[in-house]
Amino acid sequence: MAEWSFWMLEYARVEDHPTRKSLYGVGFDERGYMPYCYVLMEGEGHRVLIDTGFDPSAEFVSRFLPESVVNGAASASSVLAKVGLTPEDIDTILITHAHFDHMGNLQAFPNAQVWIQEREVQQWEYALSLPERFGTLSQATDPADLSYLKQLQKEGRLNLVDGRVEDVLPGVDLVPAFDSHTDGSQYITIHTGGETWVMPGDNVYSYRNVETGSSNPFYRGIGVGNGSLWRSLFVIDEMMQCAGESSRLMIPHEGQLFERFPSIRGEDNLAVAEMRLAPDTRSRLDTAQFRSGDGSVGAAGLGSADVRNK
């Protein structure tokens, strides 16, 4: 049985995010904190990222998310240093979709094989070829990111897939979610320790999309998507059936995740959550980047209360 450990790494944050972009049809007057994150996986001889975030220095990012909107975006080197790694340590990257905040920093990882749905690439190339009046379709995708895929292809590091791929790594499957958040989106399932975990990309923005009860008996669709609401809800149900419970969804834009799992913030106020540790695996929250001079956790001056085990 494959054994994997997971960490959610926050690389940027928006303090005043409109909830309507996350939840379809509700929350029109709500605003709040939303993290920008990617997932680190370690196990079976691999160090893997699911998505790569964006390059804070990219021209596209400064136009799409000016400094007045995003607080403290950090480089891949800075983010990975918190858990004792460098971008060169990453050998595999699994891309859920090609929006700038999920596939915008591939050049930072020189040793990684990259996996993405071929349909995702083709559809964005088509959208970018359309007249300007169709710009809404492609406004969250940086043309420079798509161009860089061609460089990866020349280097033999790009893997374009067509539909479901099982065991792309031990226990790790790529599952198509076409016509949902994006036309060629995929989610990642990881079978480990007798459980299945799911990284949904942006097919889930919040626990509120998926958690149901007597006061809210139905799923809430995602607020932003190129595909259909119908398809989005069925993808949500697929992922929930795989995971079995919402706590095994690794939701990259969910701030509550850092409350529900052991987590800590660095001096830059960006967090790391430790979602699962494989047997005999040392915590990566316990690194020099998070330690003060006396050896106690909390180098950011946030105190022991910021190490959460909930």
C-alpha positions as CSV (number, residue, x, y, z in Angstrom):
1,M,0.0,0.0,0.0
2,A,1.3,3.4,-0.9
3,E,2.2,5.8,1.9
4,W,2.1,9.6,1.4
5,S,2.4,12.7,3.5
6,F,0.6,15.9,2.6
7,W,1.2,19.6,3.4
8,M,-0.8,22.6,2.2
9,L,1.6,25.5,1.5
10,E,0.2,29.0,1.4
11,Y,2.1,31.3,-1.0
12,A,-0.2,34.4,-1.1
13,R,-3.4,35.7,0.6
14,V,-6.3,38.0,-0.1
15,E,-7.9,39.6,3.0
16,D,-11.0,41.0,1.3
17,H,-12.1,38.2,-1.1
18,P,-15.8,38.4,-2.4
19,T,-17.5,35.2,-1.3
20,R,-19.7,35.2,-4.4
21,K,-16.6,34.0,-6.4
22,S,-16.5,30.8,-4.3
23,L,-20.1,30.0,-3.7
24,Y,-22.7,30.1,-6.5
25,G,-25.8,32.1,-5.7
26,V,-25.0,32.9,-2.1
27,G,-22.8,35.3,-0.1
28,F,-23.2,38.3,-2.4
29,D,-22.4,40.8,0.5
30,E,-19.8,38.6,2.2
31,R,-16.0,39.2,1.9
32,G,-13.2,37.6,3.8
33,Y,-9.7,36.0,3.8
34,M,-8.9,33.5,1.0
35,P,-5.5,31.8,0.8
36,Y,-3.6,30.9,-2.4
37,C,-2.0,27.5,-1.9
38,Y,-0.5,24.4,-3.4
39,V,0.0,20.9,-2.1
40,L,3.3,19.2,-1.3
41,M,3.3,15.4,-1.3
42,E,6.1,13.3,-0.1
43,G,6.4,9.5,-0.3
44,E,7.2,6.5,-2.4
45,G,10.6,8.0,-3.3
46,H,9.0,11.2,-4.7
47,R,8.5,14.9,-3.8
48,V,5.5,16.2,-5.6
49,L,3.6,19.5,-6.0
50,I,0.0,19.6,-7.0
51,D,-0.1,23.0,-8.7
52,T,2.6,25.6,-8.5
53,G,1.0,28.9,-7.7
54,F,2.1,32.1,-9.5
55,D,5.4,34.0,-9.9
56,P,5.0,37.2,-7.8
57,S,7.2,39.0,-10.3
58,A,5.2,38.1,-13.4
59,E,3.8,41.0,-15.3
60,F,0.4,39.2,-15.7
61,V,0.1,38.8,-11.9
62,S,0.7,42.5,-11.3
63,R,-2.1,43.3,-13.7
64,F,-4.6,40.7,-12.5
65,L,-3.8,40.9,-8.8
66,P,-2.2,44.2,-7.9
67,E,-0.4,44.6,-4.5
68,S,-3.5,46.4,-3.1
69,V,-5.4,43.0,-3.5
70,V,-2.8,40.4,-2.7
71,N,-0.9,40.4,0.6
72,G,2.7,39.2,0.7
73,A,3.0,36.8,-2.3
74,A,6.1,34.6,-1.8
75,S,8.4,32.9,-4.2
76,A,8.6,29.1,-4.4
77,S,12.0,29.1,-2.8
78,S,10.7,31.0,0.2
79,V,7.6,28.8,0.6
80,L,9.5,25.5,0.3
81,A,12.3,26.7,2.6
82,K,9.7,26.6,5.4
83,V,9.5,22.9,5.2
84,G,13.2,22.3,4.5
85,L,13.1,21.9,0.8
86,T,14.1,23.8,-2.4
87,P,12.4,23.9,-5.8
88,E,15.1,21.6,-7.2
89,D,13.9,18.9,-4.8
90,I,10.6,18.6,-6.6
91,D,10.5,15.8,-9.1
92,T,6.9,15.7,-10.2
93,I,4.2,18.4,-10.7
94,L,0.5,17.6,-11.2
95,I,-1.5,20.5,-12.6
96,T,-5.2,20.6,-11.9
97,H,-5.8,23.4,-14.4
98,A,-4.0,26.2,-16.2
99,H,-5.2,29.3,-14.5
100,F,-2.3,31.7,-13.6
101,D,-2.5,30.9,-9.8
102,H,-2.2,27.1,-10.4
103,M,0.2,26.8,-13.3
104,G,2.0,30.2,-13.2
105,N,5.4,29.3,-11.8
106,L,6.6,26.1,-13.6
107,Q,10.0,27.7,-14.5
108,A,10.9,27.6,-10.8
109,F,11.1,23.8,-10.8
110,P,13.9,22.7,-13.1
111,N,13.9,19.0,-12.3
112,A,10.2,18.2,-12.4
113,Q,8.1,16.2,-14.8
114,V,4.8,18.0,-15.4
115,W,1.4,16.3,-15.9
116,I,-1.7,18.0,-17.3
117,Q,-4.7,17.2,-19.4
118,E,-4.1,17.8,-23.1
119,R,-7.7,19.1,-23.4
120,E,-6.9,21.8,-20.9
121,V,-3.9,23.1,-23.0
122,Q,-5.8,22.9,-26.3
123,Q,-8.9,24.7,-25.0
124,W,-6.9,27.6,-23.5
125,E,-4.9,27.9,-26.8
126,Y,-8.2,28.1,-28.6
127,A,-9.7,30.6,-26.1
128,L,-6.7,32.9,-26.5
129,S,-7.0,32.8,-30.3
130,L,-10.5,34.2,-30.2
131,P,-11.4,37.9,-30.8
132,E,-11.0,40.3,-27.9
133,R,-14.7,40.3,-27.2
134,F,-14.4,36.7,-25.9
135,G,-11.7,37.7,-23.4
136,T,-13.8,36.7,-20.4
137,L,-13.0,33.1,-21.3
138,S,-9.3,33.5,-21.0
139,Q,-8.8,36.3,-18.5
140,A,-7.3,34.1,-15.7
141,T,-4.8,32.4,-18.0
142,D,-1.3,33.9,-18.7
143,P,-0.3,33.3,-22.3
144,A,3.3,33.1,-21.1
145,D,2.5,30.0,-19.0
146,L,1.1,28.2,-22.0
147,S,4.2,29.2,-24.0
148,Y,6.4,27.7,-21.3
149,L,4.7,24.4,-21.8
150,K,6.3,24.2,-25.2
151,Q,9.7,24.6,-23.6
152,L,9.0,21.8,-21.2
153,Q,7.9,19.6,-24.2
154,K,11.3,20.3,-25.9
155,E,13.0,19.2,-22.7
156,G,11.0,16.0,-22.4
157,R,9.4,17.1,-19.2
158,L,5.8,17.7,-20.3
159,N,3.3,14.8,-20.1
160,L,-0.1,15.5,-21.8
161,V,-2.8,13.0,-20.9
162,D,-6.1,12.2,-22.3
163,G,-8.6,11.4,-19.6
164,R,-8.1,9.3,-16.5
165,V,-4.7,8.0,-15.6
166,E,-4.3,5.5,-12.8
167,D,-1.1,5.2,-10.8
168,V,0.7,8.1,-12.4
169,L,2.6,7.6,-9.1
170,P,2.0,4.8,-6.7
171,G,-1.6,5.2,-5.4
172,V,-2.1,8.5,-7.3
173,D,-4.7,8.9,-10.0
174,L,-5.5,11.8,-12.4
175,V,-9.2,12.1,-12.8
176,P,-10.8,14.3,-15.6
177,A,-13.3,16.9,-14.5
178,F,-14.1,18.3,-17.9
179,D,-16.6,21.2,-18.4
180,S,-16.4,22.2,-14.7
181,H,-14.2,25.0,-13.4
182,T,-12.3,24.8,-16.7
183,D,-12.9,22.8,-19.9
184,G,-9.9,20.4,-19.3
185,S,-9.7,20.5,-15.5
186,Q,-8.7,17.4,-13.5
187,Y,-8.6,16.5,-9.8
188,I,-6.1,14.3,-8.1
189,T,-6.9,11.2,-5.9
190,I,-4.3,9.7,-3.6
191,H,-5.0,6.3,-2.0
192,T,-2.8,6.0,1.1
193,G,-3.1,4.3,4.5
194,G,-6.5,2.8,3.6
195,E,-8.0,6.2,2.8
196,T,-8.5,8.3,-0.3
197,W,-7.6,12.0,-0.3
198,V,-8.6,14.4,-3.1
199,M,-7.0,17.6,-4.3
200,P,-9.9,19.2,-6.2
201,G,-8.1,22.2,-7.7
202,D,-10.7,24.9,-8.0
203,N,-13.6,22.5,-8.3
204,V,-14.1,23.2,-4.6
205,Y,-13.3,26.6,-3.1
206,S,-14.6,26.1,0.4
207,Y,-16.0,23.5,2.8
208,R,-19.2,25.4,2.3
209,N,-19.4,24.0,-1.3
210,V,-19.6,20.4,0.0
211,E,-20.6,20.2,3.6
212,T,-24.4,19.5,4.0
213,G,-26.7,19.3,6.9
214,S,-30.3,20.1,8.1
215,S,-29.9,23.8,7.5
216,N,-28.1,23.3,4.1
217,P,-29.0,20.0,2.6
218,F,-27.4,20.5,-0.8
219,Y,-24.1,21.2,-2.4
220,R,-23.2,24.8,-3.4
221,G,-21.7,25.2,-6.8
222,I,-18.5,27.0,-7.3
223,G,-18.8,30.7,-8.0
224,V,-16.4,31.0,-10.9
225,G,-16.2,28.4,-13.7
226,N,-16.0,28.2,-17.5
227,G,-18.2,25.0,-17.6
228,S,-21.7,24.3,-16.4
229,L,-23.1,24.4,-12.9
230,W,-24.7,21.0,-13.6
231,R,-21.3,19.4,-14.3
232,S,-19.7,21.2,-11.4
233,L,-22.1,19.7,-8.9
234,F,-21.6,16.2,-10.3
235,V,-17.8,16.6,-10.0
236,I,-18.2,17.7,-6.4
237,D,-20.3,14.6,-5.7
238,E,-17.7,12.4,-7.5
239,M,-14.9,13.8,-5.3
240,M,-17.0,13.5,-2.1
241,Q,-17.7,9.8,-2.9
242,C,-14.0,9.2,-3.4
243,A,-12.9,11.0,-0.2
244,G,-15.8,9.9,1.9
245,E,-15.7,13.0,4.0
246,S,-14.8,16.7,3.5
247,S,-11.8,16.5,5.8
248,R,-10.0,14.5,3.1
249,L,-10.4,17.3,0.5
250,M,-7.3,19.3,0.2
251,I,-8.9,22.6,-0.8
252,P,-6.3,25.2,-1.9
253,H,-8.4,28.3,-1.3
254,E,-10.0,27.4,2.0
255,G,-8.8,29.4,5.0
256,Q,-10.5,27.2,7.5
257,L,-8.2,24.4,6.5
258,F,-5.5,26.0,8.6
259,E,-7.8,25.8,11.6
260,R,-8.8,22.2,11.1
261,F,-5.3,20.8,10.7
262,P,-2.0,21.3,12.6
263,S,-0.6,24.5,11.1
264,I,1.8,27.3,11.7
265,R,2.5,30.7,10.1
266,G,5.9,32.1,9.3
267,E,7.1,35.6,9.7
268,D,5.5,36.5,6.3
269,N,2.1,35.5,7.8
270,L,1.8,32.7,5.3
271,A,0.8,29.3,6.7
272,V,1.7,25.6,6.3
273,A,-0.8,23.0,7.3
274,E,0.2,19.4,7.9
275,M,-2.7,17.3,6.6
276,R,-1.3,13.7,6.9
277,L,2.0,12.2,8.0
278,A,2.9,8.7,6.8
279,P,4.1,6.3,9.4
280,D,7.6,7.0,10.7
281,T,7.7,10.4,8.9
282,R,8.9,13.5,10.8
283,S,6.7,16.6,10.9
284,R,7.8,19.3,8.6
285,L,6.3,21.9,10.9
286,D,9.3,21.3,13.1
287,T,11.9,23.0,11.0
288,A,14.5,25.8,11.6
289,Q,12.3,28.2,9.6
290,F,9.7,28.0,12.2
291,R,11.9,28.1,15.3
292,S,13.0,31.0,17.5
293,G,16.4,31.4,19.2
294,D,15.3,29.4,22.2
295,G,14.2,26.5,20.1
296,S,10.5,26.9,20.7
297,V,8.1,26.8,17.8
298,G,6.8,30.2,16.7
299,A,9.6,32.1,15.0
300,A,7.0,34.5,13.6
301,G,6.3,35.8,17.1
302,L,2.8,34.3,16.9
303,G,3.2,32.0,19.9
304,S,2.4,28.4,20.5
305,A,-1.3,29.0,19.9
306,D,-0.5,29.2,16.2
307,V,0.5,25.5,16.2
308,R,-2.9,23.9,15.8
309,N,-4.0,20.3,16.3
310,K,-7.7,20.3,15.6
